[in-house]
């Protein structure tokens, strides 16, 4: 088991070094994030910048007017292979309108993204991703603050969500 972990770490480190060795002009990107999960709205809009192997994105929820719930994500992706496989990390704040005011949920995000070459052409890019979103704290609307607790299986089901998404973006090099 230890040998397998060491081999995995060595592989990721080697891939990361290869990705860093590739020069890349800074770029900006904007597009749609289409989601298959029920925890956020299915269509979201995002944009940001890419410098070398690091991609920073802010994702906003244009569908907040449908039900009063909105999400805002701050994401970073780190390309670890020349083919474009990237590790995803970030934070999501969800605001839900309930009786008594707004209830906020703050989540940590981790995942992996990869390009979909068959759907990418010229400046139009497509990426597929998976993520785990873990609720760290919930508060507001007169309710007591709840921090992450994995005391029972029910907590795991309620506080950790897995999701798949596809992003379609326009990317422009500077």
C-alpha positions in Angstrom: 0.0 0.0 0.0 2.8 2.4 0.9 4.6 1.6 -2.3 1.4 2.3 -4.4 1.0 5.7 -2.6 4.6 6.6 -3.2 4.3 5.6 -6.9 1.1 7.8 -7.2 2.8 10.8 -5.6 5.9 10.3 -7.9 3.7 10.1 -11.0 1.7 13.3 -10.1 5.0 15.1 -9.3 6.5 14.1 -12.7 3.3 15.1 -14.5 3.3 18.4 -12.7 6.9 19.1 -13.6 6.1 18.4 -17.3 3.1 20.7 -17.3 5.2 23.5 -15.7 7.9 23.1 -18.3 5.4 23.9 -21.1 5.3 27.7 -21.7 1.8 29.0 -21.9 0.7 32.5 -22.7 -1.8 34.0 -20.3 -5.5 33.7 -21.3 -9.0 34.6 -20.2 -12.0 32.4 -20.5 -15.8 32.7 -20.1 -18.7 30.3 -20.7 -21.3 28.0 -19.3 -21.1 25.3 -16.6 -23.7 22.5 -17.1 -24.3 20.3 -14.1 -25.9 16.9 -13.5 -26.4 17.2 -9.8 -29.4 18.5 -7.8 -27.5 20.5 -5.3 -26.9 23.5 -7.6 -28.7 24.9 -10.6 -28.1 23.0 -13.9 -26.8 26.1 -15.8 -24.2 28.4 -14.3 -21.9 31.0 -15.9 -18.2 31.4 -15.2 -15.1 33.3 -16.3 -11.5 33.9 -15.3 -7.9 33.7 -16.3 -5.3 31.1 -17.0 -1.6 31.6 -16.4 0.7 28.7 -17.1 -0.7 25.5 -15.5 -3.0 27.5 -13.1 -6.6 28.4 -14.1 -8.7 30.7 -11.8 -12.4 30.9 -12.3 -15.4 32.6 -10.7 -18.7 30.9 -11.3 -22.0 32.7 -10.8 -25.6 31.4 -10.7 -27.8 33.3 -13.2 -30.8 31.2 -12.3 -31.2 32.7 -8.7 -34.4 34.4 -9.8 -36.2 31.0 -10.2 -36.2 29.9 -6.6 -34.1 32.5 -4.5 -31.2 30.1 -4.1 -27.8 31.1 -5.5 -24.3 29.7 -5.5 -20.9 31.5 -6.1 -17.8 29.4 -6.7 -14.2 30.5 -6.5 -12.1 27.8 -8.2 -8.5 27.0 -9.1 -7.4 24.3 -11.3 -3.8 23.1 -11.6 -2.9 21.3 -14.9 -0.8 18.3 -13.9 -0.4 16.7 -17.4 0.5 18.1 -20.8 -2.8 16.6 -22.1 -4.7 18.9 -19.8 -5.8 16.8 -16.8 -6.2 19.2 -13.9 -6.8 19.0 -10.1 -9.6 21.2 -8.9 -9.9 23.0 -5.6 -12.1 25.8 -4.5 -14.9 27.1 -2.3 -18.7 27.5 -2.9 -21.1 29.7 -0.9 -24.7 28.9 -1.2 -27.5 31.2 -0.1 -31.0 29.8 0.4 -34.0 31.9 1.1 -36.0 30.4 3.9 -38.5 31.7 6.5 -36.5 33.9 8.8 -34.0 35.1 6.2 -31.1 33.7 4.2 -29.4 30.4 5.2 -25.8 30.2 4.1 -23.7 27.1 3.4 -19.9 27.3 2.9 -18.4 24.3 1.1 -14.9 23.2 0.1 -14.6 21.7 -3.4 -12.0 19.2 -4.7 -12.1 17.3 -8.0 -10.5 16.6 -11.3 -11.2 18.1 -14.8 -10.1 17.0 -18.3 -10.5 18.4 -21.8 -13.0 17.0 -24.2 -11.0 17.3 -27.4 -13.8 16.1 -29.6 -15.9 19.1 -28.6 -13.1 21.6 -28.6 -12.3 23.6 -31.7 -10.3 26.8 -32.1 -11.0 29.2 -29.1 -14.1 27.1 -28.1 -13.2 24.6 -25.3 -15.1 21.9 -23.6 -14.0 20.3 -20.3 -15.5 17.5 -18.2 -15.2 17.4 -14.4 -16.1 15.6 -11.2 -16.1 17.2 -7.8 -16.8 16.5 -4.1 -18.4 19.4 -2.3 -18.2 19.2 1.5 -20.3 21.6 3.7 -18.0 23.1 6.3 -20.4 25.3 8.1 -24.1 26.3 7.7 -25.5 29.5 9.4 -28.0 32.3 9.2 -31.8 32.8 9.1 -32.0 32.5 12.9 -30.7 28.9 12.9 -27.8 27.8 15.0 -24.5 27.4 13.1 -23.7 23.8 12.2 -20.1 22.7 11.6 -18.9 19.7 9.6 -19.5 16.5 11.7 -19.3 13.0 10.4 -20.7 11.5 13.5 -23.2 9.4 11.6 -23.8 8.1 8.1 -26.6 10.6 7.7 -24.1 13.4 8.2 -22.1 12.0 5.3 -25.1 11.9 3.0 -26.2 15.4 3.9 -22.9 17.2 4.0 -20.8 15.6 1.2 -22.1 15.8 -2.4 -20.5 14.4 -5.5 -21.2 16.0 -8.9 -20.3 15.8 -12.6 -20.2 18.8 -14.9 -19.3 19.9 -18.4 -18.0 23.4 -19.2 -18.3 25.0 -22.6 -16.1 28.1 -22.8 -14.5 30.7 -25.1 -10.8 31.0 -24.4 -8.7 33.9 -25.7 -4.9 34.2 -25.5 -3.5 37.6 -24.7 
